[in-house]
Amino acid sequence: MPRPAELADRLADLDARYRRRRRPRVDSPQGPHIVVDGRTYLTFASNDYLGLASDARLIDALADGARRFGAGSGSSHLLTGHLAAHDRFERHFADFVGREAALLFSSGYQANTGVVGALVGRGDTVFSDRLAHASLIDGCRLSGAEHVRFRHNDLDGLESRLAAHPGGARLIAVDAVYSMDGDLAPLADLLALAERYDAWLYVDDAHGFGVLGDGGRGSLAAAGLDSPNLVQLATFGKAAGLAGAAVAGTATVIDWLVNSARTAIFTTACPPSLAHALTVMLDVVGQADERRADLEARIVQLREGAAARGLALLPSRTAIQPFPCGDDAAALAAAARLRERGIWVPAIRPPTVPVGSARLRVSLSAAHSAADVEALLDGLS
Ligand code: PMP
């Protein structure tokens, strides 16, 4: 790592290698159009898959929650910060996804960095898919368990690694929908392996919750899976339009996490207004079949339109539709040219994706119109 006097040079070096990141300041609420530097862009950058991030019902619920439960929760859950609003949400969420119990976290990042280390530690082994989200990788590293990675979605590779690590507790960590590729994990096969090897299966469903499964109950409900070995995560900053995350599983697992997940214990409980709005969100998401159908129509339109124009997208059937560019400079140039046309699509570069696989990450939403997707296809062409 650079010393203090070296930092500026290191940033310049990142710039020269097309790796320096900057945060565009957005001067509008989220929606299919955003305002940056005074210009309005059609955006395909957010994970607001159902178009709920500016939904009036959720905005009202946040305000109502603050009036009823106060602005802050005042302390951590184990002291007196676990208010009725948090408790009610956890019960409703567990029912919604069909598991016994649930635990609310302030973010998905916090959940992933806390849950893995609560289930495995020194002397144990954690097996993660090579494309698992950075927060899951950090959770694996922080756990202190031996960290073994397997090739993306490679069940045979995973099985041989499980067989080679017989001692201690074992946990398999995967995303249900891969955030930069949009493809799906073979969840039923993974769960069968986890059960056969007496391991935990921890599934991060950040990009499936709200979108996949009956009523948006997520990837595990879509696959009809339940097991004492299965611990699942949903995050609420994407399709759910809010923020926060929850882990669901058996009542015993959740009780264990209450006692041992450090990122749930040593942190102030999220504002009760958020917990209250999350409970309202479950109803909104549960009734959002029309939005899910709209999203599906946009996905089909983009893929068929791209094929008709000879544009090669990665093979994804979800709202995440990556357009491979190869090197970092090409991805940045493509994103810049789209911005000139008033279209915002992020260029995703290493270390977020492997070297040589920079891409434009198109993220579709039910709030996009058919004309929006046509404009994107024209721009991509
Ligand atoms: N897991 C995955 C797969 C994600 O894409 C993200 C967000 N980028 C997270 C976890 C982290 O969730 P949160 O934004 O709630 O911290």
Residues whose N, C-alpha, C, O or C-beta is under 5 A from the ligand:
A	BS01	PMP	S107 G108 Y109 H133 S135 D175 V177 S179 D204 A206 T235 G237 G244 A245
